[in-house]
Amino acid sequence: MEKYDLCIIGGGPAGYAGAMRAIDLGKKVILVEKDKVGGAGVYNGALSSKTLWELSQKVYAVNKTIVSTGRKEFEISWEEAQQTMNEAIFDRKFQYSCHLKLLQTETNDIVFRYERGYGMMLTSNQVQITKENGSQKLIEAENIIIATGSRARKLPNIDVDEKTIMTSDGIHHLDDFPKSLVILGAGVIGCEFATIFSNFGKTKVYLIDRAERILPFEDEDVAKLVADNLQDKGVEIFHSATLVRMEKKNGGVEFEVSFSDGANDTIQVEKAMVSIGRTPNVNNIGMENAGVRMSKRGIHIGDDDTRTNVSNIYAVGDVSGRIALVNMGELEARHAVELMFNQTTERLSYDNISTIMFLDPEVAGVGMSEQECVEKNIPVKLVKIDYSCIARAIAMRKTQGFFKIIVTNDDEMKILGMRAIGEHASSAIQAVALLIKMDMGIGVLAELVHPHPSIIEGIQECVRMLMNKSIFKSAVFKDKLKCYSRVDGVCTPLQRL
């Protein structure tokens, strides 16, 4: 029986990152993946959908420019869009494949094996690998990482066939742009696909939102701008709506929604997408054999920092039920490897995580939001600058959006969080993320020499406003520059001159 220091079940972003970190430490490691290395992060998730988003944004931007001059709209076929997406997937797949192959043929001290098959724990140290042809292989590992990812959540009363009624896993396999599409769920993924299809301009999109507003976990000003843009593109958003039924009918989909005022609406569309979250892949991997406990959200971690109740078994990525993001899955896996081989004693922090949402405009954030500060009754100062006051945004003719920075309501003014919505939003938050990590105040950003013209100059102007030495004064440009405090739920303007 082959013996390893570490067996990783699942070759998505988290599992792959964990394997590479174990190689760094000179450990003997085996990576087991039943389908495709890269998982949903490549094939039906982050990379594929973001490639479609990038393309749709370009199409929309071109059409917004040329139509205003009286020229005919630029069109792209679904086949062309799908080809672009598949090319991106192939590029990433090729990188993974070559990397794995070369790692296994190296003649140095690297001892790494990749096995294509279904991994199941028979005990807390033994894993049985079943290949497609039915053959089996039993290996023994001192440590095990479960990184089996997640799948799109479904509802028992909706017949999801991934052809007419789909999830985010199946929507990439469309034959053409649907003439109409209803999306159930107004979270990040639902809003992302509403953005993509409305950008291409060939699909009438309906978005069913059970809350009063889309993106209920985000600040209201962020959600409002995204919702306004979706509606400007023809997306019909059903707020505070409950889905009564969704069923295949006459070759399409008929859905009925009810509203809090007692009204009902029934609409026929060509396709439907269910976007109501994801479910961890924990079935049939031997959890009960190894004695690993489950929680309501995934594998039970508790306060044990990626370690399960079984001391040599770890859970990372979507199966942990924590934060289902590629960057966090990779970080968890790397941390788990360092923890099991005594390379760290520090706990993994889930605070101040940088995020990005591929909407219109792009949304990014780090640390606490204004909404979260209000809910926790944390006294803060806040500052906002509209993109129309940033030279680079003016040059790009992309003046829709804003930066919002949240600091402590004291003389130190340490940064608690930032929200950015607009062009280059995800790049803009990194300096602030670093300051939060270092527990530093805003002074260094105020004096740093930023490149000109650049979007990040807006961050500098924000912190200068807080320090009362900005170039543009918020007391003058009240609609574009805002500086205010929130204490005990009371919002007070801080007009800076």
Beta strands, then each sheet from edge to edge (+ up, - down):
strand 1: 2-9
strand 2: 29-33
strand 3: 112-116
strand 4: 118-121
strand 5: 126-130
strand 6: 136-146
strand 7: 150-152
strand 8: 165-166
strand 9: 180-184
strand 10: 204-208
strand 11: 236-238
strand 12: 241-249
strand 13: 252-259
strand 14: 264-269
strand 15: 271-274
strand 16: 278-280
strand 17: 313-315
strand 18: 355-357
strand 19: 363-367
strand 20: 380-386
strand 21: 402-408
strand 22: 415-421
strand 23: 481-487
strand 24: 490-493
sheet 1: 3+ 2+ 1+ 6+ 5- 4+
sheet 2: 3+ 2+ 1+ 6+ 17+
sheet 3: 7+ 16-
sheet 4: 8+ 15+ 9+ 10+ 11+
sheet 5: 12+ 13- 14+
sheet 6: 18+ 19- 22+ 21- 20+ 23- 24+
end
